[in-house]
Amino acid sequence: WLEIQEPEAVEEAQAIPGDLITGFGNVYSLNRDDQGNFYTTYFNNEGRNILLKTHPDGTRSSLYETFAADRFIEDVFVGEEIYLLEVKYRDPSDEGSDYGIVKELNGTEIYDAARNRDHINNRYQRGRLAISPSGVAYISNWVSNQVIKAQGAGEVIGMISGDGSIFKEPRDLVFDKAGNLYIANAGKRQIIRVNPQGEIEVFAGTGEEGLLDAQRDFAQFDFPEELGVDGQGNLYIFDTGSDIIRKIGTDGFVTTLPNTLLDEFQTGSGRPFIAAGFTVDDFGNLYAIDQLNGKIRKQNPLQLKGTPGHDDVGTHSVVLQVVDEYGKTSFKEFTITVDAAPVFSSETEFSQPENEEAGVVFTAEATHSLGVKLTFSLGDELD
């Protein structure tokens, strides 16, 4: 009675009104809070850079807008506060054009690249943003091959590999619930982990180009760019080099997920799906933006489902076996317990006085297998 339900992709919400300009970079980032609200940064066909909030009921509200063709909202981080990474297109002939700031939605500045030029190999800012539980901003810069730490009035307070020796084109950053920071080191085809004590390690990937699923030390990636983490600590990687999604489980094994989220499909407009923006919720549901049509797609995780019958009461041992393309197998064992349905254990008799008009009431007790007793009654008016 148990069956494996394969992941399926569905359209979750219309995140962006109307059509977007076709081409690269119209949608820059996607995030989601614990209440199910989505946050999207994008450049619309009127030349506006917008942070849009999409509510669970599908309604939308604009939280922030700028009307400037030379700058855009690169990323948004949603925690107790909302933080923006806003950058400016670089004019090589003008040093004053270097622009990259992190600020809260209310305008409080956390970091300004122009004021910290001595710390940065290349002042042009392109990257992603993550905020630690203590309020420290971590900003990746794939132009300077650095990850910067900033806090307070916008000053740099530290650097992860300030000389650029560890990172090559670092992209997305994400914290897990234990306070570990994961960084997609895309140019070196690896995932970097920084623990709460500041210790740095290569968490996954040999550095060789490939798509090998294996223990994280021996796995291979193509171009790992976007990251997400669920409530159990599983790490998800959008490997944009091959348009696939990888998962690093809590057991340290890297697997390639069924790719229904990123499969191309034709919409009513006849245009193919192009992914932009990627995020994960606590339950392992994956989300991406359909860039050309402005819709959010959702992919459910692999699920084991079933409806037990009376004959299935009891404890069942279940073994899941996975066979990869090389013929190697992996096993997962666990038990499932099916409780018995409530069973009537006793019946209460009743009597009715002669010539007295009264409702006839039947009562009985049912005892659940867990020992919970319920009382049922049925009167002449079907109470």
Phi, psi and omega in degrees: 000354175267145176213152179270125177261117181293151176300144177225148180257136178226157175280118185276316185195157171273102188278328187232127181288141175073190181267152175260161172295133179288153180121182187281141165085020179283320173257127186258324183202160178221134177219165183215138178262179185289345178269002178088011175277140177258146178234123185234132172253131183202166179247118186268179185280006174254007178083018180259138172264123193229140165255114185247136176254125177251119184279161180303332180276004177094350178287155184231151175216139179274124181264335184199139178217143169228146178245084182209122184286344185260007180217161181204164179269103186290321185205160174227138175242130183244116175222227173295328172240169176253128182241145180240142168252110183249130184231165182235140175299141185272134170256107186303335182277354186229106180298331181289354182277349180299128189206125174194113182230151171244130181213154172287163182300332180279000176103351180296123185276135178253326185203141178222114183298323183295333181270358182232042187293335181290341184265349193244130181295321180223119190290342180293126187256117169223123181175208184227171189226139171216144180245129181285164178302335180269003176093011177277133179269132173246123184237120174275148176225105185279356174275317181267357181058047182224160168236122189253143174249132181215152181202157171075239188270025174093009181270144174291129179250356179179176183211136171266111183056068182297336181272000177079013184284331181274319190260147169221113183054055178294137183245250189287154176227145179207142175261144169265178185290343178273358179091008175282138177258127177251138183231128177280102180270075195299316184294335177258004176057044181220164172248127180259140174240134175241118183280171183301340178274358178090006180282135186253137176212155169283113185278321183206147175104134179278343186096349177272143179290131180169183181228032184286126172272125183193183170305146193304329180291336185249358181287159179235147178234160178266293176211081183290119189239312183252144182233156173204154180224139180264182185291343179268354181095007174286138181256134180244137183235124171273103181273092188288343178297330180235007181054050176229163179246128180249155179228132172253108182286170178294345175275000177085006182265136179265127178231157174261125183278152172306133192260067176270338182291320187258001177299139177291143176212156180266129178266182179299335179277354180080012181257145182286160176282130174235120186285142174204127183083140185207136176205166185225142175260180184296338184267003179085010173285137182256144181226142174213158179268132167278098193298318186286338183243359173071022182252150175267131175254146181235137175240123177286151176287167174301130185231146174254115186232160177177158177241105183286151175253186182299325182284353183262007179297135180131189181255131184241135173270130183238135176234121174259132180239131179242133178242124181273182185292346180262005179087004179278145184243154175222142184240148172224121182248140176199174180240150175233129180251128177253117179283152176287152175287158177304137180236133177295125182252342181204161179230135181261124179281161180217163175223152182236121179302146179295144175061021178246124180279111181213151178290137177280125184237127174255135176231151178205157177250144173237135180247122179284160181296340177273001177093004179279129180259134178237144178248130180247144175224147179222114181258182183288347176253020179055047180301000000 
